[in-house]
Amino acid sequence: MAVKKITFVKKIFADGSPCKKCGEVMEKMEAANQMRFIDEVVVADEADADSLGMLLAKQYDVSKAPFFIVEQVDGQVDVYTIYFKLVKDVLNHL
């Protein structure tokens, strides 16, 4: 798997509060030195349907947060809604 770009999409709720699970995943990634593999962090703001994260969620039909978009050199795009699957399938091979 030749990865070109990994995007981490995290959510902010309509009341402005951060997604708890998104924060927990980011903490795990920082502790494991995995954030270095993330090329872009995007926010899905529930109060703004036109925020990039909300548009990506709609484009890839994702209703969970956080999620990860893995773009490969050959053009294939994979979306991961489970952090541990991303680690197993992608990050452990980088």
N, C-alpha and C positions, 0 to 999 in steps of 0.2 A: 504494500500500500504506500503510494507516494503522495503524502499530504501536502497540499498547497496552502490551505488556510483553515484555521479553526476559529469559529465565532461562538462566544459564550453569551447566551441571551438570558438575562435575569429580569425579574418582574418587580415593579413598584405598584402597590395597590392604589385604587382610586383615591383613598384618603391620604396618600403620600407615604404610607408606611412601607418599608422594604419587605420583600418576601423572605420569611424566616429560613425556609429550605435553601433558597438561593445563597443566603449568607453563610449557612452551614457548609454548603458545597464549596463555596469560594474559600472558606477557612481550611477545609480539608486539602484543597488544591494548593493553597499557599504553603501549608505545613509539609506537603509532599514535593514542593518545588515544581509543581505542574503548571502553574500560571505562565511559566516561560514558553509553554507550547501554545498558549492562547494568543491569537493574532489581533482579535478585536473583542471587546466587551460591549454589548448593546443592551439598552434598557427597553423593556416592554412596559410602557406606562399605561395602566388601565384607564387613567383619566384622559389619555390622548390616543385615540384610535389610529392616528397617523404617525405615532412614534415608530421608529424603525423596527424596534422589537415586536410591536404589535403587527406591523405589516409582514415581518418575517414569519411570525406565528400563523398568520392567515395564509401566507404563501405556501407554507409547508404543512398546514393543517395540524398544528400542534396546540394543545390546550393546557399543557403542563409547563411549569417553570421550576427550575431552570431547564434550558435545553441547549444543545450544542449542534452546530452545523459544521460538518467536516467536508471541505471541498478538496477533491483529489486532483492531481496534475492532469489526469485523463478526462476530467470534466464531470466525473461521477460525484454526486452529492449524497451524503448520508446524514440523517438527523438522529441524534441520540437524546432521549428524554431521561435516561438512567445513567447517572454519573459513573457507577461501577462498570457498566457495560462499555462506556467510552474509555475508561482506563484499560480494561481488558483488551478491547478490540483495537484501540488506537494508541493511547498514550504510552502503554508499555512497549510499543514497537518503535517509538521515536528515539 
